[in-house]
Amino acid sequence: YTTLFRSWNNNGLWTRNIINNTFTPWGEFLTTRAANANTITNANDATENGKIYYCLHGQTANLPYLDDGIIQVFSMNNGKGNETVCFQMWYSWNNDVVCYRKCIFGTWSLWKRIATV
């Protein structure tokens, strides 16, 4: 069972599930805010399912290339700090580059570039 909540004052979409008759905490599902509203300083901290983060070259650690970009997160668990398996897609802001990597129980794989034309 999943509940969705649409916030009218910040344009957010929030979701939570019910497991064993107990609701999980609310988590942001989708955002229509500007890309740079979720700027981070370390790509390893981008682990919450469904979140999109803006990364600045020179200010965000653990990026695959020397470029600004967007990280999109897919995680097994939605709670921050409770992730067991996490996938990240990184999209270059200025070049035709897309990369991905995964984290299993806190250990990150190397970034792999997806073939682009």
N, C-alpha and C positions, 0 to 999 in steps of 0.2 A: 504494500500500500504506500503510495507516494502522495505528498501534499505539495502544491505549488502556491507561492505567494508573490504577487506583483506589487512592488513598491512604486507608488506614483511620484514620490518626492525625489528619488534618486535614479529612477529608471532601471532598477535592479529586478532580477527574477531569482527567487529563492526557493529551495526545495528541501524536503526532509522525508525520511522514510519511517515506517513503523516496523520494528523487529521485536518479536515476542511481546506484543502489546505495549511497547515502549517507543516513543518517538526519539529519533536521532536528533542531534543539534541541527539548526538551520544552516544551510550552506548556499553560497551564491552559485547559481547555475549558469547564468548568462548575463552579460553586461552589455549595455549599449553606450557606456561612457567612453570618453576618448581613450585611445590606446595607451597614452602615457599616464593615465590615472593610476595604474598599478606598476610603477617603476620599481625594480628590485636591484639590489647590489650584489647578489650572489645567485647564479642560476640554480645552484644546488638547493636553494630554499624554495624553489617553485615546485611544490609537490601536491597542492590541493586540487582535487579532481574538478575539471571544468573551468579552471581559472586561466586567464590570459594575462601575461606580464609583458611589459615593455622593458627592453634591455638596452643600455647605453654602452657603447664601446668605451673603454677606459674607466667606466664606473661600475660595470657589472662583471663580476668574476665568473670564470668557468664557462665562457662562451666558446663555440667552435671556431669562429672567425673574428677578425678584427673589424667588426661592423656592428651598427645598431641592429636590433631585430625584435621579433615577437616570439615569446615562448607560449605554447599551448600545452596544457597538462591533461593527461589521462591517468587516473589512479584507481587502484582497486578499492580503496577505502576513501571516504570523503572527509574524514576528520584529520585536521592538521596534526602531525606528529604520530599518527596512527597508520601511516601508509605502509603496505607490505611490498607492493609492486607499483612502480610509477613509470610512465613513458612521457617523454618530452619531445615536442616537435619545435624546431627553431626555424623561423623564416627571416631571411636577411631583409633588412629595410631598404638597402641600396643596391643589392646585387641579386642575380638569379640563383640563389643558393637556399636549399632546404636541407636540414640535418635532423637526425633523431638520435635518442639514446634512452637507456632504461636504468632504473635503480631498483635493486632487489635487496630488501632489508638493510638499506643505508649504503650499499655499495653501487657506485655509478659505473656504467660501461663507458667506453670512449664514444665520442660523437661520431656518427657515420653520415656521410653526405649522400643524399638521395640524388640520383642522376637527374640533371635538368638540362634543357636544351638552350 
